Amino acid sequence: MPRKTFFKKIKYYAISTLIILVITEVVLSLLNIYPNDYYTNTPNASNKYPENPSKIDGISGFYEIAYDALGSRSVSEYSKATHKILAIGGSTTICSVLTQEKTWTALLDKKLGDSYWVGNFARSGNSSNHHIFQFQHILDKPELKDTEIVLMLVGVNDCRGYLISQDKYMHMSDLDVKKSAFSHMPNSELPFFKKLTLFKLAKQARQRILFYTQPRRPLDYLETYESEIEPITELPDLTDGLNHYEHNLEKIIKEAQKRNISIIFITQPTLWQKDLSDKYKTLLASRAHYNKTPLYTGEALDKIMTTFNKRLMTVCNTYNIPVIDLQLPKNQTIFYDDMHFNESGAEVVAEKVYSFLKRNNHVSTDE
């Protein structure tokens, strides 16, 4: 084939492909496949499994994870509720390995009765960096203008984020923080190519491929444990991280005050402690290896979590903000790994939060 003819064909195919992509993008954009607003999770999305996919001890039966029209993992309808409560946090709030009805927010919803709606807007891995933006944009939704209470179980991703990368924890750009805080954002916030529906479809396909090909946490990736990993016993200077955390908490409190919303913080309990069993030492090592993060001893992690929890309580006392100090047994009746609640643990958390709300007259279920 003559060289000139070859390049002519290449040019023809390139132009044809470009035209097809442009037409496809135009058609897809008209279909509004993806929401053009802030959502922590994809609205009206759901996944159902015959059993928990990770086969974790303390978790059994039918498994479902679903989100309503607001992107909230809830079990009742916000449109029918007289009182609205939001929960914002990380993985210990979203409870992504617990089926819909067994998360602590769902159990709290049931305890409060039909006049209440508890919307779970948490997102795994999120810290107070993300919660600031979530507080701003979620509570600006017209459907949530009458929200009365926001519950925030916070701290563990702040202390872990600081240990993993001090610079990233304290200096990430607003755009990068938002991209982690929300599954969907307004197109006006995104670079040109990330606004494209074709790009979003490709990203979604990649995420699904990773979901089905990567090991399931927390049990399956124990196989990646490497015994030669030596745990770190000494913590870095926590001053900058604690001050950053405090500054973020103050921002969130001001957002709540601006909206006349009652905010209630919850300290983060964990299984971290000095004398961890071999099983949980292995778990910590495996988590560090799998996530490519520093490995600290259970004693060091317990110290930093306690320090961050104390700073949270100090801030709450300064601003006269209610705080639930969630002191829980450090054993397998509560946790299925080193920090996440199993079914019985979620029941204990729901009861403690419910009792606090009732005891301090934040809610009334006598209507």
PEZIMO-V465446 format. One line per field, one symbol per residue. phi: phi as a letter, one per 20 degrees, with the letter a starting at -180 (. if undefined). psi: psi as a letter, one per 40 degrees, with the letter a starting at -180 (. if undefined). A space follows every 50 residues. Layout:
BEGIN
phi: ???
psi: ???
END
This chain:
BEGIN
phi: .ggfffffffffffffffffffffffffffflfdfdaebfcfgmebcccf bgfelefncbngcbcbcefeneecdcdffdeecdcddcrdffdflfeefg fdffffffgfffnffdcdeedfbgnedfgffgffffeffefgfdfegdcc ececpfffffffffbffffecffgfffffeecfccfgfedfgffffffff fffffffffffedefeeeefeffegcfffdfedeeffegfffffffffff ffffffffeldfdcecfeebegafdffggeffffffffffelcfddfgff fffffffffffgffffffeldfceeeecgebffddecebefefffffffg fffgfffffdleccdef
psi: hiddddddddddddddddddddddddddddefdhigihhdihifiihiid ihdefihehiaihihiiaeeeigieihdeeidhhhihhaadeddfeeiid eeidddddddddideihhhhfihheiadddddddddddeehdeedehdih hhhiddedddddddhddddeeiiddddddddidiiideeiiddedhdddd dddddddddddediihieddedeehheehhihdhiihedddddddddddd ddddddddefhhhhihihiiehidgiidddddddddddddefiihiiddd ddddddddddddddddddefhihhgghihgaeedieaeeihadddddddd dddddddddefdihfe.
END
